[in-house]
Amino acid sequence: MTRTEPHDVPGAAELVAAVRDFLETDVLPAVDGRTRYHTRVAINVLGMVEREIELGPAQAERHAASLAALGMADDAELAAAVREGRVPDDSALLSVLEQAVRAKLEVANPGYPAT
């Protein structure tokens, strides 16, 4: 794979993964109480950042295409159109909203059931 980014290896996602791994394997077993809780939170946040770096660009592209299919430029325009009743409450709208929520869950909580 040829890298065209202006930054050297490791990339941002790999750096985040390395820090997450360090916290998980070295720090977490050595701490307890409040520090343990906050370490777990940091591990989860770094996992989210890693997934957003990796999945975000493709998700953004799909979301923009879905919005365009509804004739909307962005989420703010869609929200205003829904509030004003300018978007039919139909399967196309439901599909766009469902895809947006699934994309958020893929980043925030990939283990959440996709039912």
VMD Tcl script that builds the backbone (N, CA, C; Angstrom):
set m [mol new atoms 345]
animate dup $m
set s [atomselect $m all]
$s set {name element resname resid chain x y z} {
  {N N MET 1 A 0.845 -1.179 0.000}
  {CA C MET 1 A 0.000 0.000 0.000}
  {C C MET 1 A 0.889 1.240 0.000}
  {N N THR 2 A 0.621 2.154 -0.880}
  {CA C THR 2 A 1.379 3.389 -0.975}
  {C C THR 2 A 0.684 4.458 -0.146}
  {N N ARG 3 A 1.454 5.085 0.711}
  {CA C ARG 3 A 0.890 6.154 1.534}
  {C C ARG 3 A 1.078 7.489 0.823}
  {N N THR 4 A 0.024 8.261 0.752}
  {CA C THR 4 A 0.117 9.573 0.133}
  {C C THR 4 A -0.085 10.685 1.151}
  {N N GLU 5 A -0.334 10.301 2.401}
  {CA C GLU 5 A -0.528 11.303 3.435}
  {C C GLU 5 A 0.798 12.007 3.722}
  {N N PRO 6 A 0.728 13.226 4.248}
  {CA C PRO 6 A 1.956 13.971 4.511}
  {C C PRO 6 A 2.701 13.509 5.762}
  {N N HIS 7 A 2.133 12.570 6.513}
  {CA C HIS 7 A 2.742 12.136 7.767}
  {C C HIS 7 A 3.335 10.739 7.633}
  {N N ASP 8 A 4.355 10.503 8.409}
  {CA C ASP 8 A 5.034 9.212 8.377}
  {C C ASP 8 A 4.261 8.160 9.163}
  {N N VAL 9 A 4.694 6.927 8.998}
  {CA C VAL 9 A 4.166 5.799 9.756}
  {C C VAL 9 A 4.785 5.865 11.147}
  {N N PRO 10 A 4.078 5.633 12.210}
  {CA C PRO 10 A 2.689 5.197 12.249}
  {C C PRO 10 A 1.730 6.370 12.068}
  {N N GLY 11 A 0.553 6.038 11.560}
  {CA C GLY 11 A -0.488 7.033 11.366}
  {C C GLY 11 A -1.225 7.320 12.659}
  {N N ALA 12 A -2.146 8.252 12.605}
  {CA C ALA 12 A -2.896 8.672 13.790}
  {C C ALA 12 A -3.630 7.509 14.451}
  {N N ALA 13 A -4.295 6.678 13.655}
  {CA C ALA 13 A -5.041 5.551 14.234}
  {C C ALA 13 A -4.101 4.579 14.928}
  {N N GLU 14 A -2.933 4.363 14.346}
  {CA C GLU 14 A -1.963 3.444 14.951}
  {C C GLU 14 A -1.392 4.016 16.246}
  {N N LEU 15 A -1.183 5.310 16.303}
  {CA C LEU 15 A -0.696 5.954 17.523}
  {C C LEU 15 A -1.741 5.868 18.631}
  {N N VAL 16 A -2.977 6.135 18.267}
  {CA C VAL 16 A -4.063 6.037 19.244}
  {C C VAL 16 A -4.176 4.608 19.757}
  {N N ALA 17 A -4.074 3.640 18.867}
  {CA C ALA 17 A -4.151 2.230 19.268}
  {C C ALA 17 A -3.008 1.870 20.213}
  {N N ALA 18 A -1.822 2.397 19.967}
  {CA C ALA 18 A -0.675 2.105 20.831}
  {C C ALA 18 A -0.892 2.663 22.238}
  {N N VAL 19 A -1.412 3.876 22.332}
  {CA C VAL 19 A -1.689 4.464 23.645}
  {C C VAL 19 A -2.788 3.681 24.354}
  {N N ARG 20 A -3.839 3.323 23.618}
  {CA C ARG 20 A -4.935 2.526 24.189}
  {C C ARG 20 A -4.402 1.200 24.709}
  {N N ASP 21 A -3.563 0.543 23.937}
  {CA C ASP 21 A -2.997 -0.736 24.343}
  {C C ASP 21 A -2.136 -0.582 25.601}
  {N N PHE 22 A -1.326 0.471 25.665}
  {CA C PHE 22 A -0.506 0.733 26.845}
  {C C PHE 22 A -1.385 0.898 28.085}
  {N N LEU 23 A -2.432 1.696 27.970}
  {CA C LEU 23 A -3.323 1.907 29.113}
  {C C LEU 23 A -3.981 0.602 29.544}
  {N N GLU 24 A -4.384 -0.180 28.562}
  {CA C GLU 24 A -5.100 -1.426 28.841}
  {C C GLU 24 A -4.195 -2.494 29.456}
  {N N THR 25 A -2.988 -2.625 28.952}
  {CA C THR 25 A -2.138 -3.728 29.400}
  {C C THR 25 A -1.190 -3.352 30.539}
  {N N ASP 26 A -0.741 -2.099 30.589}
  {CA C ASP 26 A 0.237 -1.709 31.608}
  {C C ASP 26 A -0.361 -0.898 32.755}
  {N N VAL 27 A -1.215 0.055 32.422}
  {CA C VAL 27 A -1.728 0.955 33.453}
  {C C VAL 27 A -2.923 0.357 34.190}
  {N N LEU 28 A -3.902 -0.116 33.472}
  {CA C LEU 28 A -5.138 -0.608 34.096}
  {C C LEU 28 A -4.892 -1.647 35.192}
  {N N PRO 29 A -4.051 -2.650 34.970}
  {CA C PRO 29 A -3.822 -3.637 36.031}
  {C C PRO 29 A -3.120 -3.059 37.275}
  {N N ALA 30 A -2.481 -1.900 37.119}
  {CA C ALA 30 A -1.692 -1.339 38.215}
  {C C ALA 30 A -2.425 -0.279 39.034}
  {N N VAL 31 A -3.641 0.036 38.656}
  {CA C VAL 31 A -4.377 1.097 39.360}
  {C C VAL 31 A -5.712 0.572 39.868}
  {N N ASP 32 A -6.286 1.318 40.812}
  {CA C ASP 32 A -7.603 0.933 41.307}
  {C C ASP 32 A -8.424 2.183 41.619}
  {N N GLY 33 A -9.642 1.950 42.036}
  {CA C GLY 33 A -10.521 3.046 42.424}
  {C C GLY 33 A -10.804 4.021 41.305}
  {N N ARG 34 A -10.743 5.294 41.667}
  {CA C ARG 34 A -11.062 6.379 40.737}
  {C C ARG 34 A -10.132 6.360 39.522}
  {N N THR 35 A -8.842 6.120 39.747}
  {CA C THR 35 A -7.885 6.090 38.646}
  {C C THR 35 A -8.186 4.943 37.692}
  {N N ARG 36 A -8.591 3.806 38.210}
  {CA C ARG 36 A -8.961 2.668 37.366}
  {C C ARG 36 A -10.176 3.022 36.495}
  {N N TYR 37 A -11.170 3.650 37.126}
  {CA C TYR 37 A -12.375 4.056 36.387}
  {C C TYR 37 A -11.996 5.004 35.245}
  {N N HIS 38 A -11.200 6.024 35.559}
  {CA C HIS 38 A -10.836 7.002 34.537}
  {C C HIS 38 A -9.932 6.397 33.463}
  {N N THR 39 A -9.139 5.417 33.826}
  {CA C THR 39 A -8.333 4.716 32.825}
  {C C THR 39 A -9.229 3.945 31.873}
  {N N ARG 40 A -10.261 3.292 32.408}
  {CA C ARG 40 A -11.219 2.574 31.557}
  {C C ARG 40 A -11.937 3.544 30.609}
  {N N VAL 41 A -12.322 4.703 31.138}
  {CA C VAL 41 A -12.964 5.716 30.298}
  {C C VAL 41 A -12.011 6.154 29.192}
  {N N ALA 42 A -10.750 6.395 29.527}
  {CA C ALA 42 A -9.761 6.811 28.526}
  {C C ALA 42 A -9.564 5.737 27.463}
  {N N ILE 43 A -9.540 4.474 27.872}
  {CA C ILE 43 A -9.403 3.366 26.922}
  {C C ILE 43 A -10.587 3.357 25.954}
  {N N ASN 44 A -11.787 3.537 26.481}
  {CA C ASN 44 A -12.977 3.564 25.626}
  {C C ASN 44 A -12.961 4.754 24.673}
  {N N VAL 45 A -12.564 5.916 25.170}
  {CA C VAL 45 A -12.508 7.115 24.329}
  {C C VAL 45 A -11.486 6.927 23.207}
  {N N LEU 46 A -10.325 6.381 23.538}
  {CA C LEU 46 A -9.312 6.156 22.507}
  {C C LEU 46 A -9.794 5.153 21.463}
  {N N GLY 47 A -10.554 4.156 21.883}
  {CA C GLY 47 A -11.146 3.221 20.925}
  {C C GLY 47 A -12.093 3.934 19.976}
  {N N MET 48 A -12.887 4.856 20.529}
  {CA C MET 48 A -13.807 5.621 19.689}
  {C C MET 48 A -13.043 6.496 18.688}
  {N N VAL 49 A -11.984 7.145 19.163}
  {CA C VAL 49 A -11.183 7.998 18.279}
  {C C VAL 49 A -10.564 7.159 17.165}
  {N N GLU 50 A -10.040 6.013 17.532}
  {CA C GLU 50 A -9.440 5.115 16.544}
  {C C GLU 50 A -10.454 4.710 15.473}
  {N N ARG 51 A -11.648 4.321 15.919}
  {CA C ARG 51 A -12.687 3.914 14.950}
  {C C ARG 51 A -13.148 5.091 14.101}
  {N N GLU 52 A -13.244 6.283 14.699}
  {CA C GLU 52 A -13.673 7.439 13.913}
  {C C GLU 52 A -12.633 7.791 12.845}
  {N N ILE 53 A -11.363 7.688 13.193}
  {CA C ILE 53 A -10.302 7.952 12.213}
  {C C ILE 53 A -10.410 6.959 11.059}
  {N N GLU 54 A -10.634 5.698 11.388}
  {CA C GLU 54 A -10.662 4.650 10.366}
  {C C GLU 54 A -11.964 4.637 9.564}
  {N N LEU 55 A -13.099 4.819 10.236}
  {CA C LEU 55 A -14.396 4.689 9.570}
  {C C LEU 55 A -14.985 6.017 9.112}
  {N N GLY 56 A -14.591 7.096 9.749}
  {CA C GLY 56 A -15.213 8.399 9.533}
  {C C GLY 56 A -15.283 8.888 8.101}
  {N N PRO 57 A -14.185 8.840 7.357}
  {CA C PRO 57 A -14.255 9.371 5.988}
  {C C PRO 57 A -15.281 8.649 5.111}
  {N N ALA 58 A -15.320 7.330 5.156}
  {CA C ALA 58 A -16.300 6.587 4.348}
  {C C ALA 58 A -17.716 6.846 4.858}
  {N N GLN 59 A -17.875 6.930 6.176}
  {CA C GLN 59 A -19.197 7.216 6.728}
  {C C GLN 59 A -19.671 8.599 6.294}
  {N N ALA 60 A -18.784 9.573 6.325}
  {CA C ALA 60 A -19.148 10.935 5.923}
  {C C ALA 60 A -19.559 10.987 4.458}
  {N N GLU 61 A -18.846 10.251 3.630}
  {CA C GLU 61 A -19.172 10.212 2.204}
  {C C GLU 61 A -20.559 9.601 1.979}
  {N N ARG 62 A -20.829 8.485 2.645}
  {CA C ARG 62 A -22.150 7.837 2.507}
  {C C ARG 62 A -23.261 8.736 3.040}
  {N N HIS 63 A -22.989 9.410 4.172}
  {CA C HIS 63 A -24.006 10.276 4.767}
  {C C HIS 63 A -24.308 11.463 3.853}
  {N N ALA 64 A -23.269 12.054 3.281}
  {CA C ALA 64 A -23.476 13.178 2.364}
  {C C ALA 64 A -24.296 12.740 1.153}
  {N N ALA 65 A -24.030 11.548 0.640}
  {CA C ALA 65 A -24.798 11.035 -0.500}
  {C C ALA 65 A -26.252 10.795 -0.106}
  {N N SER 66 A -26.473 10.277 1.085}
  {CA C SER 66 A -27.845 10.036 1.559}
  {C C SER 66 A -28.607 11.344 1.717}
  {N N LEU 67 A -27.933 12.349 2.287}
  {CA C LEU 67 A -28.573 13.662 2.431}
  {C C LEU 67 A -28.882 14.264 1.067}
  {N N ALA 68 A -27.944 14.147 0.144}
  {CA C ALA 68 A -28.155 14.690 -1.204}
  {C C ALA 68 A -29.344 14.025 -1.877}
  {N N ALA 69 A -29.526 12.725 -1.635}
  {CA C ALA 69 A -30.669 12.020 -2.227}
  {C C ALA 69 A -31.989 12.575 -1.703}
  {N N LEU 70 A -31.959 13.141 -0.497}
  {CA C LEU 70 A -33.155 13.789 0.057}
  {C C LEU 70 A -33.241 15.260 -0.344}
  {N N GLY 71 A -32.214 15.739 -1.056}
  {CA C GLY 71 A -32.183 17.143 -1.458}
  {C C GLY 71 A -31.685 18.061 -0.358}
  {N N MET 72 A -30.907 17.519 0.572}
  {CA C MET 72 A -30.403 18.299 1.697}
  {C C MET 72 A -28.889 18.440 1.607}
  {N N ALA 73 A -28.383 19.593 2.037}
  {CA C ALA 73 A -26.943 19.844 2.005}
  {C C ALA 73 A -26.239 19.307 3.238}
  {N N ASP 74 A -26.934 19.330 4.390}
  {CA C ASP 74 A -26.294 18.892 5.630}
  {C C ASP 74 A -27.353 18.535 6.668}
  {N N ASP 75 A -26.893 18.115 7.849}
  {CA C ASP 75 A -27.810 17.703 8.910}
  {C C ASP 75 A -28.683 18.852 9.399}
  {N N ALA 76 A -28.112 20.056 9.461}
  {CA C ALA 76 A -28.885 21.209 9.920}
  {C C ALA 76 A -30.058 21.482 8.987}
  {N N GLU 77 A -29.813 21.390 7.690}
  {CA C GLU 77 A -30.890 21.607 6.725}
  {C C GLU 77 A -31.951 20.516 6.847}
  {N N LEU 78 A -31.512 19.276 7.035}
  {CA C LEU 78 A -32.462 18.173 7.206}
  {C C LEU 78 A -33.296 18.375 8.470}
  {N N ALA 79 A -32.658 18.743 9.570}
  {CA C ALA 79 A -33.381 18.957 10.824}
  {C C ALA 79 A -34.423 20.060 10.669}
  {N N ALA 80 A -34.033 21.152 10.021}
  {CA C ALA 80 A -34.976 22.262 9.804}
  {C C ALA 80 A -36.137 21.809 8.924}
  {N N ALA 81 A -35.838 21.049 7.881}
  {CA C ALA 81 A -36.881 20.571 6.976}
  {C C ALA 81 A -37.853 19.634 7.698}
  {N N VAL 82 A -37.334 18.778 8.560}
  {CA C VAL 82 A -38.195 17.868 9.331}
  {C C VAL 82 A -39.069 18.679 10.280}
  {N N ARG 83 A -38.460 19.626 11.010}
  {CA C ARG 83 A -39.238 20.467 11.944}
  {C C ARG 83 A -40.353 21.217 11.230}
  {N N GLU 84 A -40.061 21.678 10.023}
  {CA C GLU 84 A -41.036 22.480 9.275}
  {C C GLU 84 A -41.989 21.629 8.453}
  {N N GLY 85 A -41.851 20.318 8.505}
  {CA C GLY 85 A -42.731 19.426 7.770}
  {C C GLY 85 A -42.489 19.415 6.276}
  {N N ARG 86 A -41.280 19.782 5.843}
  {CA C ARG 86 A -40.960 19.815 4.421}
  {C C ARG 86 A -40.396 18.503 3.893}
  {N N VAL 87 A -40.237 17.513 4.767}
  {CA C VAL 87 A -39.722 16.209 4.349}
  {C C VAL 87 A -40.798 15.182 4.654}
  {N N PRO 88 A -41.180 14.400 3.658}
  {CA C PRO 88 A -42.192 13.383 3.932}
  {C C PRO 88 A -41.671 12.355 4.932}
  {N N ASP 89 A -42.548 11.951 5.808}
  {CA C ASP 89 A -42.210 10.931 6.803}
  {C C ASP 89 A -42.342 9.578 6.121}
  {N N ASP 90 A -41.317 9.219 5.333}
  {CA C ASP 90 A -41.408 7.998 4.534}
  {C C ASP 90 A -40.175 7.125 4.725}
  {N N SER 91 A -40.097 6.083 3.965}
  {CA C SER 91 A -39.005 5.122 4.128}
  {C C SER 91 A -37.645 5.721 3.758}
  {N N ALA 92 A -37.598 6.679 2.833}
  {CA C ALA 92 A -36.318 7.292 2.457}
  {C C ALA 92 A -35.735 8.074 3.641}
  {N N LEU 93 A -36.565 8.852 4.302}
  {CA C LEU 93 A -36.117 9.603 5.474}
  {C C LEU 93 A -35.710 8.647 6.588}
  {N N LEU 94 A -36.540 7.659 6.846}
  {CA C LEU 94 A -36.233 6.680 7.889}
  {C C LEU 94 A -34.906 5.974 7.609}
  {N N SER 95 A -34.658 5.633 6.373}
  {CA C SER 95 A -33.422 4.964 5.992}
  {C C SER 95 A -32.204 5.852 6.256}
  {N N VAL 96 A -32.284 7.118 5.897}
  {CA C VAL 96 A -31.172 8.053 6.123}
  {C C VAL 96 A -30.896 8.187 7.618}
  {N N LEU 97 A -31.946 8.335 8.403}
  {CA C LEU 97 A -31.776 8.491 9.845}
  {C C LEU 97 A -31.227 7.214 10.478}
  {N N GLU 98 A -31.723 6.088 10.037}
  {CA C GLU 98 A -31.252 4.805 10.559}
  {C C GLU 98 A -29.773 4.592 10.219}
  {N N GLN 99 A -29.378 4.897 8.995}
  {CA C GLN 99 A -27.975 4.761 8.595}
  {C C GLN 99 A -27.082 5.680 9.424}
  {N N ALA 100 A -27.558 6.882 9.714}
  {CA C ALA 100 A -26.770 7.835 10.508}
  {C C ALA 100 A -26.565 7.315 11.928}
  {N N VAL 101 A -27.614 6.762 12.511}
  {CA C VAL 101 A -27.503 6.221 13.869}
  {C C VAL 101 A -26.578 5.009 13.881}
  {N N ARG 102 A -26.712 4.139 12.892}
  {CA C ARG 102 A -25.828 2.960 12.821}
  {C C ARG 102 A -24.363 3.373 12.685}
  {N N ALA 103 A -24.088 4.400 11.902}
  {CA C ALA 103 A -22.714 4.882 11.738}
  {C C ALA 103 A -22.173 5.407 13.068}
  {N N LYS 104 A -22.999 6.123 13.802}
  {CA C LYS 104 A -22.571 6.633 15.108}
  {C C LYS 104 A -22.275 5.478 16.063}
  {N N LEU 105 A -23.126 4.454 16.033}
  {CA C LEU 105 A -22.913 3.300 16.902}
  {C C LEU 105 A -21.669 2.505 16.510}
  {N N GLU 106 A -21.364 2.431 15.213}
  {CA C GLU 106 A -20.144 1.741 14.772}
  {C C GLU 106 A -18.910 2.367 15.404}
  {N N VAL 107 A -18.959 3.665 15.655}
  {CA C VAL 107 A -17.834 4.368 16.265}
  {C C VAL 107 A -17.938 4.333 17.790}
  {N N ALA 108 A -19.082 4.698 18.315}
  {CA C ALA 108 A -19.234 4.849 19.767}
  {C C ALA 108 A -19.341 3.533 20.512}
  {N N ASN 109 A -20.043 2.559 19.916}
  {CA C ASN 109 A -20.290 1.307 20.629}
  {C C ASN 109 A -20.512 0.186 19.608}
  {N N PRO 110 A -19.440 -0.302 18.989}
  {CA C PRO 110 A -19.599 -1.292 17.926}
  {C C PRO 110 A -20.206 -2.603 18.389}
  {N N GLY 111 A -20.229 -2.861 19.678}
  {CA C GLY 111 A -20.823 -4.084 20.196}
  {C C GLY 111 A -22.318 -3.998 20.380}
  {N N TYR 112 A -22.891 -2.806 20.169}
  {CA C TYR 112 A -24.327 -2.631 20.346}
  {C C TYR 112 A -25.064 -3.462 19.294}
  {N N PRO 113 A -26.092 -4.178 19.706}
  {CA C PRO 113 A -26.820 -5.024 18.730}
  {C C PRO 113 A -27.358 -4.207 17.563}
  {N N ALA 114 A -27.207 -4.742 16.387}
  {CA C ALA 114 A -27.656 -4.067 15.162}
  {C C ALA 114 A -29.030 -4.576 14.726}
  {N N THR 115 A -29.931 -4.735 15.659}
  {CA C THR 115 A -31.268 -5.219 15.330}
  {C C THR 115 A -32.219 -4.100 15.067}
}
mol reanalyze $m
mol bondsrecalc $m
mol representation Tube
mol addrep $m
